[in-house]
Amino acid sequence: MNYASVSIFKEGKYGCAMVAMDMSSMEWWHGISSGVGDSALEAEMQAVLLSLQWAEMQHWDNFTIISDSKVLVEAIRSKNTPDWKYAN
């Protein structure tokens, strides 16, 4: 299973979305969310969280999440919190 997530952050508000595809059945799903936050990095984190929550609800335990946020990807890979000086 593969996921792609996207987020938009402006003036303290964010919108995010995720798209998922089951490679074996070629079925597609999507989800959206919005809220308030402090940074573009937080918006990216919300998009990934949306993907993880959706995967859990579908009982998927083998999947890939794709994000264009280098700071977030490096934080997840290293299992450390992101460097918040790069948040905006």
QUIUR-V896201 format. One record per backbone hydrogen bond with DSSP energy under -0.5 kcal/mol. NH is the residue of the N-H (numbers start at 1). CO is the residue of the C=O. E is the energy in kcal/mol with one decimal. If there is no record, write none. Layout:
# QUIUR-V896201
{{NH CO E} {NH CO E}}
This chain:
# QUIUR-V896201
{{2 21 -2.0} {3 64 -2.3} {4 19 -2.3} {5 66 -1.6} {6 17 -2.3} {8 15 -2.7} {10 13 -2.8} {13 10 -1.8} {14 35 -2.7} {15 8 -2.1} {16 33 -3.0} {17 6 -2.5} {18 31 -2.3} {19 4 -2.6} {20 29 -2.4} {21 2 -2.2} {22 27 -2.3} {23 21 -0.8} {26 22 -2.6} {27 22 -0.6} {29 20 -2.4} {31 18 -2.0} {33 16 -2.4} {35 14 -2.0} {37 12 -2.1} {40 87 -0.7} {41 87 -1.9} {43 39 -1.6} {44 40 -2.2} {45 41 -2.4} {46 42 -2.2} {47 43 -1.8} {48 44 -2.0} {49 45 -2.7} {50 46 -2.5} {51 47 -1.8} {52 48 -2.5} {53 49 -2.8} {54 50 -2.1} {55 51 -2.5} {56 52 -2.2} {57 53 -2.1} {58 54 -1.7} {59 56 -1.2} {60 55 -2.7} {64 1 -1.7} {66 3 -1.4} {70 68 -1.0} {73 69 -2.7} {74 70 -2.6} {75 71 -1.9} {76 72 -2.5} {77 73 -2.7} {78 74 -2.2} {79 75 -0.8} {79 76 -0.7} {80 75 -2.0} {84 82 -1.0} {86 83 -1.9} {87 84 -1.7}}
